[in-house]
């Protein structure tokens, strides 16, 4: 089935839609959807029928029905939020939408209606600390984690502000029957140094989670205890080439569907760092692909064959072919998309 790629333009107040050519990775313009309020983050329902959009300018979450034929979006409504959502993800069953709020310093849970849309105000809110950057339930759908960065408002295009951040991972239990979060024991996990855990993903078959470290310019792997739902650090691997000292912060992190390759964005060095993942889940650096300036958002197609990285400072989207044997990225095309592309998500149609 074909893939469609969505790009949220934070300063143009719209969402672009492209078709992805499965052979070449080329993007075919498919239309745009007005999105007033600065769209800045996306999430997808497990059945691929609803796209969730978080707004930064006018804090809100919008639910959009996805046309299975062409990916066109139709709004199912918005709910306002006290602070803009930094991250959105459904639970594994698709009954709830979880959100992390950087400025507000909290995580929230929303009930989803029969049509998959966010229904009513938040049913749960857990105050953590400023700099809350992501939330995701584990594969068992019984636990969730909220990483917090080590410095706040750490924009590589501006002089350093040196505003300390909390630098920890909050550990929660998640009740899939009620949608409620409750602090796990221990609640706070301190990472190995002031590295600023930001985003994370789970290995498809191993009890491992990989976190991008915003200030550490690294990836840290954590062992997940299935019984207790707690994490323990395993290893930290640099995201920059040896000897590079440029001011840099890490952004998003993704594994290919096969679990063989992992990618993280470097903002400042302006590259996508690749890692090979061995059968035990250990990481080996697999090179760096230069990309557009300040790659805050990027994504993979559904097969892990192509990668698309947005330069928030350039308004361009760079595309790459992922080598299936080595994970190396081969540059393809670059597309002018608009002002401040802040969200990128590729999905297969036909959900």
N, C-alpha and C positions, 0 to 999 in steps of 0.2 A: 504494500500500500504506500502511496506517496507521502512525503513529509511536507509540512508547512512550517515556515519560520516566522515568528513574531518578533518585532523590534519595537520597544517602547521609547518614544522620543520625549524626554522629560521637559524640554523647553519648547517643543513644538506642539505639545498637547495632542498627540495622536499615536496610534499603533499601526505600524506598517506590517503588511503580510506578503510573504514571498513563497512561491513554490520552490522546492529543491529538486533539481534533476539528479536522480539516483545514480547515474553513471558518472557525471562530470562534477557534481556538487554546485553547479551554477545556479544562481538565484533568478527566479522569474517573478517580476512584480505581480502581485495579486490583488492590490487594493489597500485602502487605509481606513481606519476607524477613528472618528473624533474621540479624544480622551482628555477632556478638560480637567486640569488639576495636577498636572505633572506626573504621568505614569512612571513608576520607578522600579517596580518589582512584579514578577509573574509567578503563578503557581498553577498546576494542572490537577484536575480531579482524576482519580484512578481510572475511571472509565473513559477518560479523554473527551468528555462532552462539555466540560465547563472550564473556562480560563478565568483565573482570579487575578485581579489587577490591584496593586497597592498604589495609592496616590500620595505624593510627598507635599505638593503645594497646598492642596485642600485635603487634609488627612481623611482618607476613606478607603474602603475596600469595595470593589465592583465585581459582580459575577457576570460573566458573558457566556452565552450559549455558543458552541462551536458548530458551524454547519459541517456535517461529515463529508459533504461533497467537495467543498472548496475552502473550508477553514474560515469563512466569513464569520464575524462576531456580531451577536445581538445582545444588548444589555438586558440582564434579568434584574437589575437594580443595584443600588449602592447602600452601604451603611457607613455613617461617619464614625471616625475614631478620634479619640482625644489627641493622640500623637500619631504621626505618620508611621506606617508599618515598614520596617526595614527588611522583613523576610516573611514569606507566607508558605505554608505547606499543609496539605490535608493529612489527617491520620491515615493509617494503612487501609482502613475500611471505607474511607470516603464519607464518614458521617459528620466529621468536624473539620474546621479550618483553624490551624494554629498560627499565631503571629508573634513576632518579636518587634519591640519598639525601642529603638536606639536612644532617642531623646527622652522618652518617657521612663525608660528603665524598667520595663515589665514585659511579661509574656501574657497572651490572652488566647482564649478558645471560643470559637463561634460554632453554633449548631448549623448544619446544612439541611435545607428543606428537601422535599421529594424531587424537585427539579435540579438539585445540586447547588442552589444559590444560598449565599449566606443569609441566615434567617434571624433577624432581630439583633439586639445588642449582645455583647460578649456575655457568655454564661459563666466564664471564669477568668480571673485576672490574678497573676502572681507577680508581685513586685520583686525585682531583683536588684539592678543597679544600672546607672547610665552606661551606654555602650553595648547593651544587649543586641546581638547581631544576627542570630539565627535561632530556629527551633525546628526540630524534626523528631518524629517518633522512630524508635528502633524497629528492626524487622518483626519483632514479636508484638509490636504496638502496645507495649506495657510501660515503656520508659521514654523520656525525652530529655534533651540537653539544650542549654542556652549559653553559648559562649559570649564572653565579654572581652573587648579589646583592651590593650595596655595604654594607649594614648587616644584621646578623643579629638575629633575634628582634625585628623591627621592628613591633610590634603597636600600631596606632593607638589602641587603647582603653587603653593603658598609657603612663606617662611614657616619654620617649625613653631608650633604654639606650645608644645610641651605641656599639654594639659593631661595630667595622669588619668588613666582609666583603671577600672577594677581588676582586669587581668585574671579572670577565673572562668570556670565552666560550672554553671548551675545544673544540678542533677535532680530530675523529677521522676516520680512515678506518674503514669497516665492511666486513668480508668476509662477504658474504651466503651463501657456501658453508659457512663454519665458525662464523659468529656472533661472530667475534672483532673487538674494537676495537683500533686502534693509533693512537698520537698522530700527527697530521698535522703538516706543517711550513709555517708556524709552528704551534705547539701552542696558545699563548695569543693571543687577540685582545683587545686593550684597547679598550673602547668609548670614544666621545667624551665623556669626563667621568665622574664618579662616579655613574653613573645606575642601576646595578644591574640588568642584564638578567635577566629572570625566566622568562617563557614565550615561545613563538614559534610561528609558522605559516608555511607556504610559499604563495606565490602559485600558483594552479592552472596558469598558462601561462607566466609570466615567471620569469626566474632571480632571484627576489627572496624574501627572508625578512623577516618583520616580528616584532620583539621588543617585548614590553611591558617597560618600564623601571620596576622597583619603586620605587626611590628618586628617579629622575628625573621621575616622573609624566609619562611621555612614551611615544611609540612610535618606535623607530628601525628604519629599513629598511636592509637590507644586500644588496649584490649577491653572488650565489653564482657563483663561477667553476666551470663544469662540469668542467673538466679537472683542476684542483688540489683542488677541494672546499673552498676557503677563502672566507671572507666578507670584504667590505670595506664600511664604512659609507657610506651614501648621504645620508640626511637624518634628522633628528630632529624630531618634531612633538609639541607639548604635548598632554596628555590632559585638562588642566583649562582652564576658561574664562579668558580674559585677566583679570588682576587678582586672581584667587583665590589666597590664600596659606594656606589651611587645611592643617593637617597631613594628609598623604595618602600612600598608597602604591598603586601599580598592581597588579592581580592578573592574571587570565587574558586571553587575546586570541584572537579568532576572526575568520575571513573567512567571508562567505556563500559558498555553493557557486559562485555566479556570479563571485566575485572582485571584485564591484563595491563592496562595503561591508565595513568592518572595524570591530570593536567591542572595547573594552577596559574593564575594571572599575576604578573609582576608589574606594578604601577610605579613608574620612575625609570626602571630598566626597560620598561615597555616591551615585554616579551611574554610568551606563553612557555612555561617550563613543563617539560614532559618527564615522566618517570615510568619505568617498567616495573610491574608488580609480579614478583615470583610466586610460586604456588603456596608459599607460607605467608604471603602478604608483605614481604619486605620490598622496600623501594630502592631502585637504582636509577640515578639521573640518566635521562635519555635525550638530553639536548634542550636548546632554547630556540624558539622561533621568534624573530623580531615581529612586532605587531604595531598597531596604531597606538598613539599616545594615550596613556591612562586607560588600560583595558580593565575597567571595573566589572563589566559583564561580558560573559561569553557562554557558549553552549555547544553541545554535540548533537548531531542528528541521531535518529533512533537506532541506527546500526553502529554508531561510533566510527563511521567512515569519514566524516567531515566535521571540522570545527569552525565556528564562526565567532569572531571576537570584535567587540565594538570599542572604538576609541572615543571615550567621552569628551576628550579635548579636541578631537579632529572631526567628529561627525561622520566618520567612515566605519565601514564594517569589513574586516579582513576575513577571507576564507582560506581554509587549508584542507589538504587531503591527509588523513591519518594512515600511516603505513601499518598494515595489518600484522606485519612480522616484528617491527621494531618500535612502533609508536611514534616514529619521527614525523614531523609536520612539514609538508611541502606546500609552500604558498601557491595559491591559485589566483583569485581576483580580489579587488577591493572595490567597495560600493559606497558612494556618497548617499547617506540615508537621512541626515538632518541633524538638528541641534541636540546635543547631549543624549545620545543613545544610552539608556541606563538599564534596560532589561532586554535579554535575548533568550528565546525559548523555541526549540524545534520539537514538533510532535508529529507522530504518524496519524493520518486521517483515517476515518472509518470506524471511530469508537462507538 
